[in-house]
Amino acid sequence: MNKIRLLFFFLIIVTFCNAQKVPDSLLQRSYDKLFDLYNSGDKLENTYNYAQAYLRKALGDRDTTKILTGYYLNALLCKEKKRLQYYDSILDLTKYYQDETYPTAIYISQGDFYYRKKDFNTALDYYLKAKSTAEKTDNKFLIYNSNCFIGKVRDRTKDSIAALNIHRENFVFVKNNISKFPSAIHLQALYALANAYNNTQVLDSALYYNKIGLELARKTNSTNELHLLLLNDGTTQYYLKNYGSAIQSLSKARDYFKKINNKSNLSESLYFLGKSQMNVNEKEEAINNFKIIDTIFQKTNDLLPRLRDSYELLINYSKETKNLNQQLYFLNNLIKLDSIITTNESYLTNKLIKKYDIPKIVAEKEAVINELESKNTINKKIILLIVFVLMVVSILLYLQSVKKKKYKERFEAIIEQSKINIQKQKVVEQDQKNDPKINEKVKKTINVPEDIVNEIFKCLDKFEAEKGYLNTNVNIQELAKNFKTNANYLSKVINHYKKQNFTTYINYLRIDYVIDELQTNKTYRKFTIRALAREIGFKSSESFSKSFYKKTGIKPSYFIENIEKS
C-alpha cells in the first residue's frame, strides 16, 4: 500500500504543477457530464479543460478508477512521446490496483498508437495483451473491443480466414447485445463481416450481410456506414463480374470518401472501381484512378497490400504507351511499396505471393534506365544472354517433349503388354514344365534334381495364382519352407528360370498385379501412392515407386494420371 500511496502523491504533484487553471464550474459537474463534454468538445482547448476537470475532480475524491480514466483522457490529448509516458504511468498504477477497465484500455490505446505508426506487428501484440487482460476480468465488452482491433490488423494480412473468424465472433456478440449498442456499431460489425467474406471469396455470404447493412444504414441515415457498405457491395459485384453494378456502387463510395478526405477507403474504392472499368474497356478512366492511388501513397506511405497490382497495371500501361520516364517512376514507387510491405512482420506471417518480386522490379528498373540513357544503343551482352537463355530453354523444352513422348510410348506399351502378359506367362511356364529337354537343361545348369524343379514350378504357379506375393512379409526362407524345399534350391530355380533374383521376382509380380488392377479397378486409382504401395505388399512408397520405374520406365503417378485420362 505504501507504493500505491507514493505513486498517487507523485501523480497529484505532477498534475497540479502542469495543469492550467480549470474553471470551478466544471469541477461541480458530474463525471458522466464531463465525459460527455469531452467527447463532444469542438475545440482542443475546451476538450483539454474537460479532461483536466475530470482528473482534478477524481484526484480530489481519491477515486482510483476515475483517476485512471482522467489520466487516460488527458493522455489522448498529448503529443506522442508524452502520451506513451502517460500510458506507462497508468500501467504502473494498475500493478497495485486491479480495475475492470484497466490496463485493457491502455493496451488498446498503445496498440492504436503503433497501428497509426504502421507498426502492425507491435500493434497486434498490444491488442492481444488487451484481449488477455479483458478475458481475466471476463469483461465481454472489452473482449469485443479488443477483437475489433485484432480483426482490423488481420484484415491487412493474407490471413483472411483468421480475420473472418474474428469478425464473425464480433458480429454474433453485437447481435446478442443489440440493445446495448448504437446502430453505428451494428453497422460496423456488418461491414467488417461482409468485408471478411469478400476477402475469403465467400461471395454469397458477403452479398447477404451487405444487403442487411445497406437496408439498416438507409433506415438510420448512417451516411458513413452506408458508404462503407457501398464499397463492400461494389467489391463483391466486381468479384462476381457484375461490373456495371460494381461501378455504380464504387463511384458513390469514391465520391463520399474523397469529400471527407478518408484516404484509406478512397484508395480501396478507386482500386476496385479501376479494376471494374478495365473490364468494360474504360481503360483511360481506370488508369486515372490508379494514378490517384499513387498520389495517395505518396502522401501516406501506406496502401493495403491487395492494392499493390495497381502499380503493375500502371507499369504495363506505361510500356504500352512507350512512356519510359513514367514507367521508371512507377517502378520506383512499386519498389518503395514492396519495401514497406515486407518490413512489416505482420505481413511476413503469411508471405504475399507476388507477380513481381523486388529483384525482378530492380532488374526491370535498370533496363529502363539503360534505355533512357541510350535509346539507340543495343547492348550486345544482353542480346547474347537472351539468345543463350532462349537456346537453353529451347533445349530444355525439346528434352522435355522427348521425355514426354518416351513416357507416352512406354505407357502405351505397358497397357498393350498387360493384356497378354498373364496368359503368355502361364503358357510359357506350362511348356517348360512339360518339356523334358527344358527340365533336363535346368537340371544340368543349376544342379537341382528334376523332380524338385518340377515341384518348385508347381508351387510357384500356386503361389502366383493365389497372389501370395501381396503379403508384405513374404521372404525366401518362409516360402521355401512352405514349398517343402530349401532356400538354396528355390533361389537357383527363380534366378535361372525367372531371370531375376527373389526380391525382383516378388516386386515385379506386384507391379504386374497393380498395373492390371489400376486398369480395371477404379477404387485403386483413388489411392495415394503410399496407400497403393501398402495394398500390394511394399513396405514404403519409395520402394514401390523405384520398382515400378525400374520395370516400366515410368513413375506410378504418371501411369495413374494417364489411366484416368484414357
C-alpha positions in Angstrom: 0.0 0.0 0.0 3.0 2.4 0.6 3.9 2.1 -3.1 0.5 3.0 -4.3 0.2 6.0 -1.9 3.6 7.2 -3.1 2.6 6.9 -6.7 -0.7 8.7 -6.0 1.3 11.5 -4.4 3.6 11.8 -7.4 0.7 11.9 -9.8 -1.1 14.6 -7.9 2.1 16.8 -7.7 2.7 16.3 -11.5 -0.9 17.1 -12.3 -1.2 20.2 -10.2 2.2 21.6 -11.3 1.5 21.2 -15.0 -2.2 21.9 -15.2 -3.7 25.1 -16.4 -6.4 26.7 -14.3 -9.7 24.8 -14.5 -12.9 26.7 -14.0 -14.6 25.8 -10.7 -17.9 25.4 -12.5 -16.5 22.4 -14.3 -15.4 20.8 -11.1 -19.0 20.9 -9.9 -20.2 18.8 -12.9 -20.7 15.0 -12.6 -18.2 12.6 -14.1 -20.7 11.4 -16.7 -21.3 15.0 -17.8 -17.6 15.8 -18.0 -17.1 12.7 -20.1 -19.9 13.6 -22.5 -18.5 17.2 -22.8 -15.1 15.7 -23.5 -16.4 13.5 -26.3 -18.4 16.4 -27.9 -15.8 19.1 -27.5 -15.4 21.2 -30.7 -12.1 22.8 -29.8 -8.9 21.2 -28.4 -8.7 23.8 -25.6 -12.2 23.0 -24.4 -11.6 19.3 -24.6 -8.4 19.7 -22.6 -10.3 21.6 -19.9 -12.9 18.8 -19.6 -10.1 16.2 -19.3 -8.3 18.3 -16.7 -11.5 18.9 -14.8 -12.3 15.1 -14.8 -8.8 14.3 -13.5 -8.8 17.1 -10.8 -12.2 16.0 -9.6 -11.1 12.4 -9.4 -7.8 13.2 -7.5 -9.8 15.3 -5.1 -12.2 12.4 -4.5 -9.3 9.9 -4.3 -11.4 7.7 -6.6 -8.8 5.4 -8.2 -10.9 4.2 -11.1 -11.9 7.8 -12.0 -8.2 8.9 -11.7 -7.2 6.2 -14.2 -9.9 7.4 -16.6 -8.8 11.0 -16.1 -5.2 10.2 -16.9 -6.4 8.2 -19.9 -8.4 11.1 -21.3 -5.5 13.5 -20.8 -3.1 11.0 -22.5 -5.2 11.0 -25.7 -4.7 14.8 -26.0 -0.9 14.7 -25.5 1.9 14.6 -28.1 3.1 11.2 -29.0 6.1 11.0 -26.7 4.3 12.3 -23.6 1.2 10.1 -24.4 3.3 7.0 -24.1 4.6 8.3 -20.7 1.0 8.7 -19.5 0.3 5.2 -20.6 3.3 3.8 -18.8 2.3 5.7 -15.6 -1.2 4.3 -15.7 0.2 0.8 -16.3 2.4 1.2 -13.2 -0.6 2.2 -11.2 -2.7 -0.8 -12.3 0.1 -3.1 -11.0 -1.2 -2.3 -7.5 -4.8 -1.6 -8.3 -6.8 -4.0 -10.3 -9.7 -2.5 -12.3 -12.1 -4.0 -14.8 -11.3 -1.3 -17.5 -7.5 -1.0 -16.9 -5.0 -2.0 -18.1 -7.0 -3.3 -21.0 -8.0 0.2 -22.3 -4.3 1.3 -22.1 -3.2 -1.8 -24.1 -5.8 -1.0 -26.8 -4.6 2.7 -26.9 -1.0 1.6 -27.2 -2.0 -0.8 -30.0 -3.8 2.1 -31.7 -0.7 4.3 -31.3 1.5 1.7 -33.1 -1.1 0.9 -35.7 -1.1 4.6 -36.8 2.7 4.3 -37.0 2.2 1.4 -39.4 4.0 -0.9 -37.0 1.3 -3.5 -37.3 3.2 -6.3 -35.6 3.7 -4.3 -32.4 0.1 -3.1 -32.6 -1.1 -6.7 -32.8 0.9 -7.6 -29.7 -0.8 -4.9 -27.6 -4.2 -5.8 -28.9 -3.6 -9.4 -27.9 -2.5 -8.3 -24.5 -5.7 -6.3 -24.2 -7.8 -9.3 -25.0 -5.9 -11.4 -22.5 -6.4 -8.9 -19.6 -10.1 -8.5 -20.6 -10.6 -12.2 -20.5 -9.2 -12.3 -17.0 -11.9 -9.9 -15.8 -14.4 -11.6 -18.1 -15.4 -8.2 -19.4 -17.3 -9.2 -22.6 -17.4 -5.6 -24.0 -13.7 -5.1 -23.6 -13.1 -8.5 -25.2 -15.3 -7.5 -28.1 -13.4 -4.1 -28.3 -10.0 -5.9 -28.4 -11.3 -8.3 -31.0 -12.4 -5.4 -33.2 -8.8 -4.1 -33.3 -7.3 -7.6 -33.8 -9.6 -8.1 -36.7 -8.5 -4.7 -38.1 -4.9 -5.8 -38.1 -5.7 -9.2 -39.6 -7.6 -7.5 -42.4 -4.2 -6.2 -43.6 -2.6 -9.6 -43.8 -3.1 -12.6 -46.0 -4.6 -14.5 -43.0 -8.1 -13.9 -44.2 -9.6 -17.0 -42.5 -8.3 -15.8 -39.1 -9.8 -12.4 -39.8 -13.2 -13.9 -40.8 -13.4 -15.9 -37.6 -12.8 -12.8 -35.5 -15.3 -10.7 -37.4 -17.9 -13.5 -37.2 -17.4 -13.7 -33.4 -17.7 -9.9 -33.1 -20.9 -9.8 -35.1 -22.5 -12.6 -33.0 -21.6 -10.6 -29.8 -23.1 -7.4 -31.2 -26.2 -9.2 -32.4 -26.7 -10.8 -29.0 -26.3 -7.5 -27.2 -28.1 -5.3 -29.8 -30.0 -3.2 -27.2 -26.7 -2.1 -25.6 -25.1 -0.9 -28.9 -26.0 2.1 -31.1 -26.9 1.3 -34.7 -23.5 2.5 -35.9 -21.7 -0.3 -34.0 -24.2 -2.9 -35.5 -23.4 -1.5 -39.0 -19.7 -1.5 -38.4 -19.9 -5.2 -37.4 -21.9 -6.0 -40.5 -19.4 -4.1 -42.7 -16.4 -5.9 -41.1 -18.1 -9.3 -41.6 -19.1 -8.7 -45.2 -15.6 -7.4 -46.0 -14.1 -10.5 -44.4 -16.3 -12.7 -46.6 -15.2 -10.7 -49.6 -11.5 -11.4 -48.7 -12.2 -15.1 -48.4 -14.3 -15.1 -51.6 -17.4 -16.4 -49.9 -19.4 -14.0 -52.1 -23.0 -15.3 -51.3 -22.4 -14.5 -47.6 -20.9 -11.1 -48.5 -23.9 -10.2 -50.5 -26.3 -11.3 -47.7 -24.6 -9.2 -45.0 -24.1 -6.3 -47.4 -27.8 -6.2 -48.1 -28.8 -6.3 -44.4 -26.3 -3.5 -43.7 -27.4 -1.3 -46.6 -31.0 -1.5 -45.6 -30.2 -0.6 -42.0 -27.9 2.2 -43.0 -30.5 3.8 -45.1 -33.2 3.3 -42.4 -31.0 5.0 -39.8 -29.5 7.7 -42.1 -26.0 6.4 -41.2 -24.1 8.2 -44.0 -20.5 6.9 -43.2 -21.5 3.3 -42.7 -23.7 3.4 -45.8 -20.7 4.3 -48.0 -18.5 1.7 -46.3 -21.2 -0.9 -47.2 -21.4 0.5 -50.8 -17.6 0.0 -51.0 -18.2 -3.6 -49.8 -21.0 -4.1 -52.3 -19.0 -2.8 -55.2 -16.1 -5.1 -54.3 -18.5 -8.1 -54.2 -20.0 -7.2 -57.5 -16.5 -6.9 -59.0 -15.6 -10.4 -57.9 -19.0 -11.6 -59.3 -18.1 -9.9 -62.6 -21.2 -7.7 -62.4 -19.0 -4.7 -63.5 -21.9 -2.3 -64.2 -23.3 -2.7 -60.6 -19.8 -2.6 -59.2 -19.0 0.8 -60.9 -22.3 2.3 -59.7 -21.6 1.4 -56.0 -17.9 2.2 -56.1 -18.4 5.6 -57.7 -20.7 6.6 -54.9 -18.2 5.3 -52.3 -15.3 7.1 -54.1 -17.1 10.5 -54.2 -18.0 10.3 -50.5 -14.6 9.2 -49.2 -13.0 11.9 -51.4 -15.3 14.5 -49.8 -14.4 13.6 -46.2 -10.7 13.0 -47.1 -10.6 9.4 -45.9 -7.6 8.3 -47.9 -7.6 4.6 -47.0 -11.1 3.9 -48.0 -10.8 6.2 -51.0 -7.8 4.3 -52.3 -9.7 1.0 -52.0 -12.7 2.4 -53.8 -10.5 3.7 -56.6 -8.8 0.3 -56.9 -11.9 -1.8 -57.4 -13.5 0.9 -59.5 -10.4 0.9 -61.8 -10.4 -2.9 -62.0 -14.1 -2.9 -62.9 -13.5 -0.2 -65.6 -10.6 -2.2 -67.1 -13.1 -5.0 -67.7 -15.6 -2.7 -69.6 -13.0 -1.1 -71.8 -12.8 2.2 -69.9 -9.1 1.9 -69.7 -8.3 5.6 -69.5 -10.6 6.2 -66.6 -9.1 3.1 -64.8 -5.6 4.4 -65.3 -6.5 7.8 -63.9 -8.0 6.1 -60.8 -4.8 4.1 -60.3 -2.7 7.3 -60.7 -4.8 8.9 -57.8 -4.0 5.8 -55.7 -0.3 6.5 -56.4 -0.8 10.2 -55.2 -2.4 8.9 -52.0 0.5 6.5 -51.4 3.0 9.4 -51.9 1.2 11.3 -49.1 0.5 8.5 -46.7 3.3 5.9 -47.3 0.7 3.3 -46.8 -1.5 1.1 -49.0 -3.4 -2.1 -48.4 -1.2 -5.0 -49.9 -4.1 -6.1 -52.1 -3.9 -2.7 -54.0 -0.4 -3.5 -55.0 -1.1 -4.6 -58.5 -2.5 -1.1 -59.4 1.2 -0.3 -59.9 1.7 -3.3 -62.1 -1.1 -2.1 -64.3 0.4 1.4 -64.4 3.8 0.0 -65.4 2.2 -2.1 -68.1 0.3 0.9 -69.4 3.5 2.9 -69.5 5.1 0.2 -71.5 2.2 0.1 -74.0 2.4 3.9 -74.4 6.2 3.8 -74.5 6.4 6.4 -71.8 9.8 5.3 -70.3 10.0 8.1 -67.7 6.6 7.3 -66.3 7.5 3.6 -66.3 10.6 4.3 -64.3 8.6 6.5 -61.9 6.0 3.7 -61.2 8.7 1.1 -60.9 10.4 3.2 -58.2 7.1 3.6 -56.3 6.4 -0.2 -56.5 9.8 -0.9 -55.0 9.1 1.6 -52.3 5.7 0.0 -51.6 7.2 -3.5 -51.5 9.8 -2.4 -49.0 7.1 -1.0 -46.7 5.0 -4.2 -47.0 7.9 -6.6 -46.5 9.4 -4.7 -43.5 6.1 -5.2 -41.6 6.4 -8.6 -39.8 2.6 -8.9 -39.7 2.7 -9.5 -43.4 5.5 -11.9 -43.2 3.3 -14.4 -41.2 1.7 -15.2 -44.5 4.1 -14.1 -47.3 2.4 -12.2 -50.1 2.5 -14.0 -53.3 3.8 -11.5 -55.8 3.8 -11.4 -59.6 6.8 -9.1 -59.4 9.3 -9.6 -56.6 11.7 -6.8 -55.7 14.8 -8.3 -57.5 12.7 -8.5 -60.7 11.5 -5.0 -60.4 15.0 -3.7 -59.7 16.2 -5.5 -62.8 13.4 -4.0 -64.9 14.2 -0.6 -63.5 17.8 -0.9 -64.5 16.7 -1.9 -68.0 14.5 1.2 -68.3 17.4 3.4 -67.1 19.7 2.0 -69.7 17.1 2.5 -72.4 16.6 6.1 -71.3 20.3 6.8 -71.4 20.8 5.5 -74.9 17.7 4.6 -76.8 19.5 3.7 -80.0 22.3 1.6 -78.4 21.8 -2.1 -78.3 23.6 -3.9 -75.5 25.3 -6.9 -77.2 25.8 -8.7 -74.0 22.1 -8.6 -73.2 21.3 -9.9 -76.7 23.8 -12.7 -76.4 22.5 -13.5 -72.9 18.9 -13.6 -74.2 19.9 -15.8 -77.2 21.7 -18.1 -74.8 18.8 -18.3 -72.5 16.4 -18.9 -75.4 18.7 -21.7 -76.6 18.8 -23.3 -73.2 15.1 -23.0 -72.8 14.6 -24.5 -76.3 16.9 -27.4 -75.5 15.1 -28.0 -72.2 11.7 -27.8 -73.9 12.9 -30.2 -76.6 14.3 -32.7 -74.0 11.0 -32.4 -72.0 9.0 -33.1 -75.1 11.2 -36.1 -75.9 10.8 -37.3 -72.4 7.0 -36.9 -72.5 6.9 -38.8 -75.9 9.0 -41.6 -74.4 6.8 -41.8 -71.3 3.7 -41.9 -73.5 5.2 -44.7 -75.6 6.2 -46.7 -72.5 2.7 -46.2 -71.1 1.0 -47.5 -74.2 3.4 -50.4 -74.3 2.6 -51.3 -70.7 -1.1 -51.3 -71.5 -0.7 -53.5 -74.6 1.7 -55.9 -72.8 -0.5 -56.2 -69.8 -3.4 -57.5 -71.9 -1.4 -60.6 -72.9 1.2 -60.8 -70.2 -0.5 -63.1 -67.7 -1.8 -65.6 -70.3 1.6 -65.7 -72.1 3.4 -66.2 -68.9 1.2 -69.2 -68.0 1.7 -70.8 -71.4 5.5 -70.4 -71.2 5.6 -71.9 -67.8 3.4 -74.8 -68.7 5.5 -75.5 -71.8 8.7 -75.5 -69.7 7.3 -77.9 -67.1 6.0 -80.3 -69.7 9.2 -80.3 -71.9 11.7 -82.8 -70.6 14.5 -81.2 -72.5 14.0 -77.9 -70.8 13.9 -79.5 -67.4 17.0 -81.5 -68.2 18.8 -78.4 -69.2 17.7 -76.7 -66.0 18.9 -79.7 -64.0 22.3 -79.8 -65.7 22.8 -76.0 -65.4 21.7 -75.4 -61.9 22.4 -78.8 -60.5 18.9 -79.3 -58.9 17.1 -82.7 -59.2 14.4 -82.7 -61.9 11.6 -83.7 -59.7 12.4 -80.9 -57.2 12.5 -78.4 -60.1 9.1 -79.5 -61.3 7.7 -79.4 -57.7 9.0 -75.9 -57.2 7.4 -74.9 -60.5 4.0 -76.2 -59.3 4.4 -74.4 -56.0 5.3 -71.1 -57.8 2.3 -71.5 -60.0 0.1 -71.8 -57.0 1.9 -69.0 -55.2 1.3 -66.7 -58.1 -2.3 -67.8 -58.7 -3.1 -67.2 -55.0 -1.3 -63.8 -55.1 0.9 -64.7 -52.2 3.4 -62.1 -53.3 1.0 -59.4 -51.9 2.0 -60.4 -48.4 4.3 -57.7 -47.0 6.3 -60.2 -45.0 7.0 -62.7 -47.7 10.6 -63.9 -47.8 12.6 -66.7 -49.5 13.1 -68.7 -46.3 9.4 -68.9 -45.4 8.5 -69.6 -49.0 11.0 -72.4 -49.3 9.6 -73.9 -46.1 6.1 -73.7 -47.4 7.2 -75.4 -50.7 8.9 -78.1 -48.6 12.3 -77.4 -50.1 15.3 -75.4 -49.2 16.0 -71.7 -49.9 19.1 -72.6 -52.0 17.1 -74.7 -54.5 14.3 -72.1 -54.6 16.8 -69.3 -55.3 18.5 -71.2 -58.0 15.2 -72.0 -59.8 14.0 -68.4 -59.6 17.3 -67.0 -60.7 17.7 -69.3 -63.7 14.0 -69.7 -64.8 12.7 -66.2 -64.0 16.0 -64.5 -64.8 15.6 -62.5 -61.6 16.7 -62.6 -58.0 14.0 -63.4 -55.4 13.3 -59.8 -54.4 13.0 -58.6 -58.0 10.7 -61.5 -58.8 8.3 -60.7 -56.0 8.4 -57.0 -56.7 7.7 -57.4 -60.4 4.7 -59.8 -59.7 3.3 -57.0 -57.5 3.9 -54.4 -60.3 2.1 -56.6 -62.9 -0.7 -57.1 -60.5 -1.2 -53.4 -59.7 -1.0 -52.4 -63.4 -3.8 -54.8 -64.1 -5.8 -53.5 -61.1 -5.3 -49.9 -62.0 -6.8 -50.5 -65.4 -9.9 -52.4 -64.1 -10.5 -51.2 -60.6 -11.5 -47.5 -60.1 -11.0 -47.8 -56.3 -7.3 -48.4 -56.8 -7.0 -45.2 -58.8 -8.3 -43.2 -55.8 -5.5 -44.5 -53.6 -2.4 -42.4 -52.7 0.9 -43.8 -53.8 1.6 -44.7 -50.2 -1.7 -46.5 -49.7 -1.2 -48.3 -53.1 2.2 -49.5 -52.0 0.9 -50.9 -48.8 -2.0 -52.5 -50.5 0.2 -54.7 -52.8 2.8 -55.6 -50.2 5.5 -52.9 -50.4 6.7 -51.5 -47.1 7.2 -48.0 -48.4 6.0 -45.7 -51.2 9.7 -45.2 -52.2 10.4 -48.9 -52.8 7.2 -49.2 -54.7 7.9 -46.2 -57.0 11.5 -47.4 -57.5 10.4 -50.9 -58.5 7.6 -49.5 -60.8 10.0 -47.2 -62.6 12.7 -50.0 -62.9 10.2 -52.4 -64.5 8.2 -49.9 -66.7 10.4 -46.9 -67.2 7.7 -44.5 -65.9 6.5 -43.4 -62.4 3.3 -44.8 -60.9 1.8 -41.3 -60.6 2.3 -40.8 -64.3 0.7 -44.1 -65.1 -2.4 -43.4 -62.9 -2.8 -39.9 -64.3 -2.8 -41.3 -67.9 -5.1 -44.2 -67.0 -7.6 -41.6 -65.7 -7.3 -39.6 -69.0 -7.7 -42.7 -71.2 
